[in-house]
């Protein structure tokens, strides 16, 4: 739990602060659909993607990025990452046409180009 918070929120937050101090004017952060700092730890989902603590940590990361005060801060919230070893293969095969837009998938290379 603490490792996820440190790696996915605290470190990116400190990085955003360092970027601001260095004069950076544009900052991009990728979190996840459902990011919500008010989400809570769940016994069943624990730290799994889409679970309460995961969504909480992603929400904290977003807040810290915005608080850094970089003039242009872009936050990407993809639903499913295609091309990631962490995405269940079966879920990456679901066509975007049948899922809500908010949950649509994106290939990691496309997200990287957009950022």
N, CA, C and O atoms as CSV, one atom per row, in Angstrom:
chain,resi,resn,atom,element,x,y,z
A,1,UNK,N,N,0.819,-1.188,0.000
A,1,UNK,CA,C,0.000,0.000,0.000
A,1,UNK,C,C,0.869,1.260,0.000
A,1,UNK,O,O,0.697,2.150,-0.833
A,2,UNK,N,N,1.784,1.315,0.930
A,2,UNK,CA,C,2.663,2.482,1.031
A,2,UNK,C,C,3.572,2.614,-0.184
A,2,UNK,O,O,3.852,3.724,-0.638
A,3,UNK,N,N,4.036,1.475,-0.712
A,3,UNK,CA,C,4.899,1.514,-1.901
A,3,UNK,C,C,4.151,2.093,-3.096
A,3,UNK,O,O,4.706,2.890,-3.852
A,4,UNK,N,N,2.889,1.693,-3.268
A,4,UNK,CA,C,2.101,2.214,-4.385
A,4,UNK,C,C,1.934,3.724,-4.253
A,4,UNK,O,O,2.067,4.448,-5.240
A,5,UNK,N,N,1.648,4.203,-3.061
A,5,UNK,CA,C,1.495,5.641,-2.840
A,5,UNK,C,C,2.803,6.377,-3.135
A,5,UNK,O,O,2.799,7.432,-3.769
A,6,UNK,N,N,3.912,5.817,-2.674
A,6,UNK,CA,C,5.213,6.459,-2.887
A,6,UNK,C,C,5.583,6.503,-4.369
A,6,UNK,O,O,5.977,7.549,-4.883
A,7,UNK,N,N,5.455,5.369,-5.049
A,7,UNK,CA,C,5.898,5.264,-6.439
A,7,UNK,C,C,4.942,5.970,-7.410
A,7,UNK,O,O,5.388,6.623,-8.353
A,8,UNK,N,N,3.638,5.841,-7.182
A,8,UNK,CA,C,2.673,6.372,-8.149
A,8,UNK,C,C,2.149,7.765,-7.825
A,8,UNK,O,O,1.481,8.370,-8.664
A,9,UNK,N,N,2.431,8.294,-6.633
A,9,UNK,CA,C,1.933,9.637,-6.305
A,9,UNK,C,C,3.025,10.546,-5.744
A,9,UNK,O,O,3.246,11.640,-6.265
A,10,UNK,N,N,3.702,10.107,-4.697
A,10,UNK,CA,C,4.678,10.985,-4.046
A,10,UNK,C,C,5.843,11.330,-4.972
A,10,UNK,O,O,6.196,12.502,-5.108
A,11,UNK,N,N,6.428,10.345,-5.597
A,11,UNK,CA,C,7.569,10.595,-6.488
A,11,UNK,C,C,7.157,11.457,-7.683
A,11,UNK,O,O,7.853,12.427,-7.984
A,12,UNK,N,N,6.048,11.144,-8.384
A,12,UNK,CA,C,5.641,12.036,-9.471
A,12,UNK,C,C,5.318,13.455,-8.983
A,12,UNK,O,O,5.555,14.428,-9.700
A,13,UNK,N,N,4.781,13.569,-7.774
A,13,UNK,CA,C,4.510,14.892,-7.218
A,13,UNK,C,C,5.780,15.687,-6.982
A,13,UNK,O,O,5.844,16.876,-7.292
A,14,UNK,N,N,6.787,15.032,-6.434
A,14,UNK,CA,C,8.090,15.692,-6.216
A,14,UNK,C,C,8.738,16.051,-7.555
A,14,UNK,O,O,9.373,17.097,-7.687
A,15,UNK,N,N,8.570,15.179,-8.536
A,15,UNK,CA,C,9.110,15.452,-9.866
A,15,UNK,C,C,8.445,16.694,-10.467
A,15,UNK,O,O,9.117,17.537,-11.062
A,16,UNK,N,N,7.118,16.802,-10.309
A,16,UNK,CA,C,6.403,17.980,-10.816
A,16,UNK,C,C,6.912,19.243,-10.127
A,16,UNK,O,O,7.085,20.275,-10.776
A,17,UNK,N,N,7.152,19.171,-8.824
A,17,UNK,CA,C,7.697,20.328,-8.099
A,17,UNK,C,C,9.080,20.715,-8.638
A,17,UNK,O,O,9.381,21.898,-8.801
A,18,UNK,N,N,9.909,19.712,-8.910
A,18,UNK,CA,C,11.246,19.974,-9.443
A,18,UNK,C,C,11.153,20.579,-10.846
A,18,UNK,O,O,11.932,21.464,-11.198
A,19,UNK,N,N,10.207,20.102,-11.636
A,19,UNK,CA,C,10.011,20.660,-12.980
A,19,UNK,C,C,9.597,22.123,-12.886
A,19,UNK,O,O,10.094,22.959,-13.642
A,20,UNK,N,N,8.704,22.433,-11.977
A,20,UNK,CA,C,8.268,23.821,-11.791
A,20,UNK,C,C,9.449,24.698,-11.389
A,20,UNK,O,O,9.627,25.794,-11.919
A,21,UNK,N,N,10.253,24.207,-10.446
A,21,UNK,CA,C,11.422,24.965,-9.985
A,21,UNK,C,C,12.427,25.192,-11.110
A,21,UNK,O,O,13.149,26.189,-11.115
A,22,UNK,N,N,12.467,24.260,-12.062
A,22,UNK,CA,C,13.398,24.381,-13.193
A,22,UNK,C,C,12.833,25.244,-14.322
A,22,UNK,O,O,13.507,25.472,-15.326
A,23,UNK,N,N,11.602,25.720,-14.160
A,23,UNK,CA,C,11.018,26.591,-15.168
A,23,UNK,C,C,10.192,25.898,-16.230
A,23,UNK,O,O,9.853,26.503,-17.247
A,24,UNK,N,N,9.868,24.657,-16.010
A,24,UNK,CA,C,9.055,23.915,-16.972
A,24,UNK,C,C,7.680,24.565,-17.114
A,24,UNK,O,O,7.078,24.971,-16.120
A,25,UNK,N,N,7.189,24.661,-18.333
A,25,UNK,CA,C,5.875,25.262,-18.559
A,25,UNK,C,C,4.816,24.243,-18.971
A,25,UNK,O,O,3.623,24.545,-18.944
A,26,UNK,N,N,5.240,23.046,-19.350
A,26,UNK,CA,C,4.308,21.990,-19.750
A,26,UNK,C,C,4.639,20.710,-18.972
A,26,UNK,O,O,5.804,20.337,-18.836
A,27,UNK,N,N,3.604,20.055,-18.471
A,27,UNK,CA,C,3.811,18.839,-17.693
A,27,UNK,C,C,2.692,17.858,-18.024
A,27,UNK,O,O,1.522,18.238,-18.042
A,28,UNK,N,N,3.036,16.611,-18.283
A,28,UNK,CA,C,2.066,15.565,-18.587
A,28,UNK,C,C,2.178,14.441,-17.575
A,28,UNK,O,O,3.279,14.030,-17.209
A,29,UNK,N,N,1.045,13.951,-17.127
A,29,UNK,CA,C,0.989,12.852,-16.167
A,29,UNK,C,C,-0.074,11.871,-16.622
A,29,UNK,O,O,-1.168,12.281,-17.010
A,30,UNK,N,N,0.227,10.593,-16.581
A,30,UNK,CA,C,-0.768,9.577,-16.903
A,30,UNK,C,C,-1.202,8.909,-15.611
A,30,UNK,O,O,-0.382,8.343,-14.888
A,31,UNK,N,N,-2.494,8.977,-15.323
A,31,UNK,CA,C,-3.035,8.293,-14.146
A,31,UNK,C,C,-3.936,7.173,-14.641
A,31,UNK,O,O,-3.454,6.248,-15.294
A,32,UNK,N,N,-5.209,7.228,-14.353
A,32,UNK,CA,C,-6.126,6.183,-14.795
A,32,UNK,C,C,-7.556,6.681,-14.698
A,32,UNK,O,O,-7.872,7.545,-13.881
A,33,UNK,N,N,-8.413,6.128,-15.538
A,33,UNK,CA,C,-9.828,6.431,-15.421
A,33,UNK,C,C,-10.278,6.001,-14.021
A,33,UNK,O,O,-9.891,4.935,-13.544
A,34,UNK,N,N,-11.065,6.803,-13.390
A,34,UNK,CA,C,-11.520,6.487,-12.033
A,34,UNK,C,C,-10.653,7.073,-10.944
A,34,UNK,O,O,-10.932,6.869,-9.763
A,35,UNK,N,N,-9.600,7.801,-11.309
A,35,UNK,CA,C,-8.732,8.423,-10.307
A,35,UNK,C,C,-9.587,9.287,-9.386
A,35,UNK,O,O,-10.351,10.134,-9.849
A,36,UNK,N,N,-9.451,9.064,-8.075
A,36,UNK,CA,C,-10.297,9.771,-7.112
A,36,UNK,C,C,-9.621,9.743,-5.747
A,36,UNK,O,O,-9.549,8.702,-5.094
A,37,UNK,N,N,-9.134,10.886,-5.336
A,37,UNK,CA,C,-8.426,10.953,-4.051
A,37,UNK,C,C,-9.304,10.532,-2.877
A,37,UNK,O,O,-8.786,10.152,-1.827
A,38,UNK,N,N,-10.609,10.594,-3.036
A,38,UNK,CA,C,-11.525,10.211,-1.949
A,38,UNK,C,C,-11.837,8.722,-1.916
A,38,UNK,O,O,-12.526,8.262,-1.005
A,39,UNK,N,N,-11.345,7.957,-2.887
A,39,UNK,CA,C,-11.577,6.509,-2.897
A,39,UNK,C,C,-10.841,5.879,-1.719
A,39,UNK,O,O,-9.837,6.412,-1.246
A,40,UNK,N,N,-11.345,4.754,-1.258
A,40,UNK,CA,C,-10.800,4.102,-0.054
A,40,UNK,C,C,-10.231,2.715,-0.361
A,40,UNK,O,O,-10.551,2.098,-1.377
A,41,UNK,N,N,-9.377,2.249,0.553
A,41,UNK,CA,C,-8.812,0.899,0.509
A,41,UNK,C,C,-9.947,-0.110,0.531
A,41,UNK,O,O,-10.888,0.031,1.313
A,42,UNK,N,N,-9.868,-1.121,-0.316
A,42,UNK,CA,C,-10.868,-2.182,-0.328
A,42,UNK,C,C,-10.213,-3.527,-0.072
A,42,UNK,O,O,-9.190,-3.847,-0.678
A,43,UNK,N,N,-10.788,-4.309,0.812
A,43,UNK,CA,C,-10.221,-5.607,1.146
A,43,UNK,C,C,-10.124,-6.512,-0.078
A,43,UNK,O,O,-9.139,-7.234,-0.239
A,44,UNK,N,N,-11.127,-6.480,-0.933
A,44,UNK,CA,C,-11.143,-7.375,-2.094
A,44,UNK,C,C,-10.179,-6.906,-3.194
A,44,UNK,O,O,-9.488,-7.725,-3.799
A,45,UNK,N,N,-10.133,-5.612,-3.449
A,45,UNK,CA,C,-9.317,-5.129,-4.561
A,45,UNK,C,C,-7.906,-4.761,-4.140
A,45,UNK,O,O,-6.997,-4.748,-4.970
A,46,UNK,N,N,-7.709,-4.463,-2.867
A,46,UNK,CA,C,-6.400,-4.082,-2.331
A,46,UNK,C,C,-5.755,-3.002,-3.198
A,46,UNK,O,O,-6.303,-1.905,-3.304
A,47,UNK,N,N,-4.608,-3.278,-3.820
A,47,UNK,CA,C,-3.933,-2.269,-4.638
A,47,UNK,C,C,-4.131,-2.504,-6.138
A,47,UNK,O,O,-3.443,-1.885,-6.949
A,48,UNK,N,N,-5.050,-3.378,-6.515
A,48,UNK,CA,C,-5.260,-3.711,-7.926
A,48,UNK,C,C,-5.772,-2.509,-8.720
A,48,UNK,O,O,-6.484,-1.658,-8.189
A,49,UNK,N,N,-5.402,-2.454,-9.983
A,49,UNK,CA,C,-5.881,-1.384,-10.871
A,49,UNK,C,C,-7.401,-1.374,-10.855
A,49,UNK,O,O,-8.044,-2.421,-10.943
A,50,UNK,N,N,-7.964,-0.185,-10.741
A,50,UNK,CA,C,-9.407,-0.037,-10.700
A,50,UNK,C,C,-9.981,-0.163,-9.301
A,50,UNK,O,O,-11.150,0.152,-9.081
A,51,UNK,N,N,-9.173,-0.620,-8.354
A,51,UNK,CA,C,-9.637,-0.757,-6.979
A,51,UNK,C,C,-9.587,0.564,-6.233
A,51,UNK,O,O,-9.023,1.542,-6.723
A,52,UNK,N,N,-10.174,0.587,-5.055
A,52,UNK,CA,C,-10.268,1.807,-4.276
A,52,UNK,C,C,-8.941,2.475,-3.966
A,52,UNK,O,O,-8.789,3.678,-4.175
A,53,UNK,N,N,-7.975,1.706,-3.467
A,53,UNK,CA,C,-6.692,2.322,-3.100
A,53,UNK,C,C,-5.944,2.800,-4.335
A,53,UNK,O,O,-5.338,3.871,-4.321
A,54,UNK,N,N,-5.983,2.014,-5.395
A,54,UNK,CA,C,-5.347,2.403,-6.662
A,54,UNK,C,C,-5.932,3.733,-7.146
A,54,UNK,O,O,-5.193,4.649,-7.506
A,55,UNK,N,N,-7.266,3.827,-7.150
A,55,UNK,CA,C,-7.912,5.062,-7.589
A,55,UNK,C,C,-7.575,6.225,-6.659
A,55,UNK,O,O,-7.407,7.355,-7.116
A,56,UNK,N,N,-7.475,5.955,-5.360
A,56,UNK,CA,C,-7.085,6.982,-4.395
A,56,UNK,C,C,-5.684,7.516,-4.722
A,56,UNK,O,O,-5.473,8.727,-4.791
A,57,UNK,N,N,-4.747,6.609,-4.920
A,57,UNK,CA,C,-3.361,6.990,-5.205
A,57,UNK,C,C,-3.279,7.802,-6.497
A,57,UNK,O,O,-2.562,8.801,-6.556
A,58,UNK,N,N,-3.999,7.386,-7.520
A,58,UNK,CA,C,-3.988,8.133,-8.783
A,58,UNK,C,C,-4.591,9.533,-8.580
A,58,UNK,O,O,-4.129,10.499,-9.188
A,59,UNK,N,N,-5.610,9.642,-7.738
A,59,UNK,CA,C,-6.182,10.947,-7.427
A,59,UNK,C,C,-5.201,11.841,-6.684
A,59,UNK,O,O,-5.131,13.042,-6.945
A,60,UNK,N,N,-4.442,11.258,-5.756
A,60,UNK,CA,C,-3.406,12.017,-5.048
A,60,UNK,C,C,-2.362,12.515,-6.041
A,60,UNK,O,O,-1.931,13.665,-5.968
A,61,UNK,N,N,-1.958,11.652,-6.965
A,61,UNK,CA,C,-0.959,12.041,-7.979
A,61,UNK,C,C,-1.463,13.224,-8.799
A,61,UNK,O,O,-0.703,14.148,-9.089
A,62,UNK,N,N,-2.727,13.200,-9.170
A,62,UNK,CA,C,-3.290,14.302,-9.950
A,62,UNK,C,C,-3.268,15.601,-9.145
A,62,UNK,O,O,-2.894,16.651,-9.668
A,63,UNK,N,N,-3.668,15.531,-7.880
A,63,UNK,CA,C,-3.673,16.724,-7.038
A,63,UNK,C,C,-2.279,17.304,-6.898
A,63,UNK,O,O,-2.091,18.514,-7.020
A,64,UNK,N,N,-1.299,16.443,-6.643
A,64,UNK,CA,C,0.077,16.917,-6.480
A,64,UNK,C,C,0.615,17.547,-7.761
A,64,UNK,O,O,1.345,18.537,-7.709
A,65,UNK,N,N,0.257,16.978,-8.904
A,65,UNK,CA,C,0.705,17.543,-10.185
A,65,UNK,C,C,0.112,18.934,-10.390
A,65,UNK,O,O,0.817,19.855,-10.804
A,66,UNK,N,N,-1.155,19.088,-10.108
A,66,UNK,CA,C,-1.810,20.385,-10.276
A,66,UNK,C,C,-1.262,21.390,-9.263
A,66,UNK,O,O,-1.040,22.554,-9.596
A,67,UNK,N,N,-1.045,20.937,-8.025
A,67,UNK,CA,C,-0.527,21.829,-6.981
A,67,UNK,C,C,0.869,22.354,-7.293
A,67,UNK,O,O,1.268,23.397,-6.775
A,68,UNK,N,N,1.610,21.647,-8.128
A,68,UNK,CA,C,2.955,22.106,-8.479
A,68,UNK,C,C,2.895,23.455,-9.191
A,68,UNK,O,O,3.860,24.219,-9.170
A,69,UNK,N,N,1.764,23.741,-9.817
A,69,UNK,CA,C,1.576,25.059,-10.419
A,69,UNK,C,C,2.232,25.264,-11.770
A,69,UNK,O,O,2.530,26.398,-12.144
A,70,UNK,N,N,2.459,24.204,-12.498
A,70,UNK,CA,C,3.014,24.331,-13.844
A,70,UNK,C,C,1.895,24.859,-14.750
A,70,UNK,O,O,0.790,24.318,-14.745
A,71,UNK,N,N,2.177,25.911,-15.527
A,71,UNK,CA,C,1.111,26.563,-16.299
A,71,UNK,C,C,0.245,25.628,-17.146
A,71,UNK,O,O,-0.978,25.767,-17.157
A,72,UNK,N,N,0.855,24.685,-17.850
A,72,UNK,CA,C,0.091,23.752,-18.667
A,72,UNK,C,C,0.329,22.357,-18.120
A,72,UNK,O,O,1.391,21.772,-18.330
A,73,UNK,N,N,-0.652,21.833,-17.425
A,73,UNK,CA,C,-0.568,20.481,-16.878
A,73,UNK,C,C,-1.646,19.627,-17.534
A,73,UNK,O,O,-2.835,19.928,-17.434
A,74,UNK,N,N,-1.224,18.570,-18.199
A,74,UNK,CA,C,-2.135,17.664,-18.887
A,74,UNK,C,C,-2.146,16.338,-18.142
A,74,UNK,O,O,-1.088,15.780,-17.850
A,75,UNK,N,N,-3.332,15.833,-17.834
A,75,UNK,CA,C,-3.457,14.549,-17.149
A,75,UNK,C,C,-4.242,13.598,-18.046
A,75,UNK,O,O,-5.414,13.835,-18.341
A,76,UNK,N,N,-3.595,12.532,-18.472
A,76,UNK,CA,C,-4.235,11.502,-19.292
A,76,UNK,C,C,-4.821,10.444,-18.362
A,76,UNK,O,O,-4.171,10.016,-17.407
A,77,UNK,N,N,-6.055,10.024,-18.647
A,77,UNK,CA,C,-6.725,9.005,-17.832
A,77,UNK,C,C,-7.238,7.875,-18.733
A,77,UNK,O,O,-8.444,7.752,-18.946
A,78,UNK,N,N,-6.334,7.059,-19.255
A,78,UNK,CA,C,-6.802,5.964,-20.115
A,78,UNK,C,C,-7.551,4.903,-19.308
A,78,UNK,O,O,-7.302,4.705,-18.118
A,79,UNK,N,N,-8.480,4.224,-19.997
A,79,UNK,CA,C,-9.227,3.150,-19.350
A,79,UNK,C,C,-8.429,1.854,-19.327
A,79,UNK,O,O,-8.226,1.268,-18.263
A,80,UNK,N,N,-7.988,1.413,-20.461
A,80,UNK,CA,C,-7.224,0.169,-20.572
A,80,UNK,C,C,-6.014,0.443,-21.444
A,80,UNK,O,O,-6.124,1.083,-22.490
A,81,UNK,N,N,-4.875,-0.036,-21.016
A,81,UNK,CA,C,-3.641,0.167,-21.780
A,81,UNK,C,C,-3.353,-1.053,-22.652
A,81,UNK,O,O,-3.066,-2.140,-22.151
A,82,UNK,N,N,-3.435,-0.854,-23.942
A,82,UNK,CA,C,-3.067,-1.909,-24.874
A,82,UNK,C,C,-1.554,-1.797,-25.081
A,82,UNK,O,O,-1.020,-0.699,-25.242
A,83,UNK,N,N,-0.887,-2.919,-25.075
A,83,UNK,CA,C,0.556,-2.911,-25.251
A,83,UNK,C,C,1.309,-2.859,-23.932
A,83,UNK,O,O,2.534,-2.735,-23.915
A,84,UNK,N,N,0.585,-2.954,-22.838
A,84,UNK,CA,C,1.214,-2.973,-21.513
A,84,UNK,C,C,1.214,-4.396,-20.976
A,84,UNK,O,O,0.204,-5.091,-21.076
A,85,UNK,N,N,2.324,-4.837,-20.411
A,85,UNK,CA,C,2.353,-6.186,-19.844
A,85,UNK,C,C,1.467,-6.308,-18.603
A,85,UNK,O,O,1.228,-7.416,-18.122
A,86,UNK,N,N,0.982,-5.190,-18.085
A,86,UNK,CA,C,0.155,-5.201,-16.874
A,86,UNK,C,C,-1.335,-5.292,-17.172
A,86,UNK,O,O,-2.140,-5.440,-16.252
A,87,UNK,N,N,-1.712,-5.206,-18.442
A,87,UNK,CA,C,-3.121,-5.289,-18.816
A,87,UNK,C,C,-3.494,-6.730,-19.124
A,87,UNK,O,O,-2.789,-7.411,-19.868
A,88,UNK,N,N,-4.606,-7.199,-18.552
A,88,UNK,CA,C,-5.056,-8.564,-18.876
A,88,UNK,C,C,-5.345,-8.676,-20.376
A,88,UNK,O,O,-6.123,-7.894,-20.922
A,89,UNK,N,N,-4.730,-9.625,-21.022
A,89,UNK,CA,C,-4.830,-9.783,-22.478
A,89,UNK,C,C,-6.284,-9.846,-22.942
A,89,UNK,O,O,-6.639,-9.229,-23.946
A,90,UNK,N,N,-7.117,-10.578,-22.231
A,90,UNK,CA,C,-8.509,-10.748,-22.651
A,90,UNK,C,C,-9.238,-9.407,-22.701
A,90,UNK,O,O,-10.069,-9.193,-23.584
A,91,UNK,N,N,-8.941,-8.504,-21.772
A,91,UNK,CA,C,-9.616,-7.208,-21.749
A,91,UNK,C,C,-9.143,-6.291,-22.872
A,91,UNK,O,O,-9.891,-5.423,-23.322
A,92,UNK,N,N,-7.920,-6.476,-23.321
A,92,UNK,CA,C,-7.422,-5.632,-24.418
A,92,UNK,C,C,-8.055,-6.008,-25.759
A,92,UNK,O,O,-7.917,-5.274,-26.738
A,93,UNK,N,N,-8.743,-7.142,-25.805
A,93,UNK,CA,C,-9.383,-7.589,-27.037
A,93,UNK,C,C,-10.802,-7.047,-27.192
A,93,UNK,O,O,-11.409,-7.202,-28.251
A,94,UNK,N,N,-11.338,-6.414,-26.147
A,94,UNK,CA,C,-12.690,-5.869,-26.212
A,94,UNK,C,C,-12.670,-4.614,-27.080
A,94,UNK,O,O,-11.919,-3.683,-26.790
A,95,UNK,N,N,-13.479,-4.571,-28.136
A,95,UNK,CA,C,-13.456,-3.401,-29.021
A,95,UNK,C,C,-14.031,-2.156,-28.338
A,95,UNK,O,O,-15.008,-2.233,-27.594
A,96,UNK,N,N,-13.407,-1.015,-28.607
A,96,UNK,CA,C,-13.860,0.245,-28.023
A,96,UNK,C,C,-15.307,0.560,-28.376
A,96,UNK,O,O,-15.983,1.264,-27.624
A,97,UNK,N,N,-15.791,0.059,-29.494
A,97,UNK,CA,C,-17.148,0.370,-29.951
A,97,UNK,C,C,-18.223,-0.107,-28.982
A,97,UNK,O,O,-19.344,0.400,-29.015
A,98,UNK,N,N,-17.908,-1.068,-28.124
A,98,UNK,CA,C,-18.939,-1.598,-27.222
A,98,UNK,C,C,-18.736,-1.197,-25.758
A,98,UNK,O,O,-19.470,-1.655,-24.883
A,99,UNK,N,N,-17.759,-0.358,-25.495
A,99,UNK,CA,C,-17.552,0.097,-24.111
A,99,UNK,C,C,-17.814,1.602,-24.032
A,99,UNK,O,O,-17.652,2.312,-25.024
A,100,UNK,N,N,-18.217,2.089,-22.859
A,100,UNK,CA,C,-18.409,3.536,-22.724
A,100,UNK,C,C,-17.117,4.275,-23.059
A,100,UNK,O,O,-16.023,3.787,-22.777
A,101,UNK,N,N,-17.249,5.445,-23.658
A,101,UNK,CA,C,-16.081,6.230,-24.075
A,101,UNK,C,C,-15.100,6.423,-22.927
A,101,UNK,O,O,-13.887,6.367,-23.128
A,102,UNK,N,N,-15.620,6.650,-21.727
A,102,UNK,CA,C,-14.766,6.878,-20.559
A,102,UNK,C,C,-13.833,5.691,-20.300
A,102,UNK,O,O,-12.728,5.869,-19.788
A,103,UNK,N,N,-14.268,4.505,-20.646
A,103,UNK,CA,C,-13.483,3.292,-20.375
A,103,UNK,C,C,-12.723,2.783,-21.593
A,103,UNK,O,O,-12.144,1.697,-21.545
A,104,UNK,N,N,-12.715,3.540,-22.673
A,104,UNK,CA,C,-12.089,3.057,-23.907
A,104,UNK,C,C,-10.593,2.820,-23.717
A,104,UNK,O,O,-9.936,3.442,-22.882
A,105,UNK,N,N,-10.095,1.910,-24.515
A,105,UNK,CA,C,-8.684,1.539,-24.421
A,105,UNK,C,C,-7.837,2.405,-25.345
A,105,UNK,O,O,-8.340,3.037,-26.274
A,106,UNK,N,N,-6.553,2.417,-25.067
A,106,UNK,CA,C,-5.605,3.154,-25.891
A,106,UNK,C,C,-4.270,2.412,-25.855
A,106,UNK,O,O,-3.902,1.826,-24.837
A,107,UNK,N,N,-3.562,2.445,-26.960
A,107,UNK,CA,C,-2.247,1.805,-27.004
A,107,UNK,C,C,-1.235,2.711,-26.332
A,107,UNK,O,O,-1.291,3.931,-26.487
A,108,UNK,N,N,-0.320,2.132,-25.595
A,108,UNK,CA,C,0.678,2.933,-24.859
A,108,UNK,C,C,1.476,3.835,-25.795
A,108,UNK,O,O,1.856,4.938,-25.403
A,109,UNK,N,N,1.735,3.393,-27.011
A,109,UNK,CA,C,2.492,4.228,-27.962
A,109,UNK,C,C,1.687,5.461,-28.352
A,109,UNK,O,O,2.254,6.543,-28.502
A,110,UNK,N,N,0.373,5.315,-28.519
A,110,UNK,CA,C,-0.488,6.456,-28.858
A,110,UNK,C,C,-0.557,7.453,-27.710
A,110,UNK,O,O,-0.546,8.663,-27.931
A,111,UNK,N,N,-0.630,6.948,-26.494
A,111,UNK,CA,C,-0.659,7.834,-25.326
A,111,UNK,C,C,0.654,8.607,-25.242
A,111,UNK,O,O,0.661,9.809,-24.976
A,112,UNK,N,N,1.749,7.915,-25.469
A,112,UNK,CA,C,3.067,8.567,-25.418
A,112,UNK,C,C,3.173,9.668,-26.477
A,112,UNK,O,O,3.708,10.743,-26.203
A,113,UNK,N,N,2.670,9.405,-27.673
A,113,UNK,CA,C,2.708,10.431,-28.724
A,113,UNK,C,C,1.876,11.638,-28.343
A,113,UNK,O,O,2.272,12.776,-28.592
A,114,UNK,N,N,0.725,11.394,-27.740
A,114,UNK,CA,C,-0.167,12.476,-27.349
A,114,UNK,C,C,0.360,13.322,-26.220
A,114,UNK,O,O,0.041,14.506,-26.109
A,115,UNK,N,N,1.167,12.709,-25.386
A,115,UNK,CA,C,1.712,13.435,-24.251
A,115,UNK,C,C,2.939,14.221,-24.663
A,115,UNK,O,O,3.542,14.903,-23.835
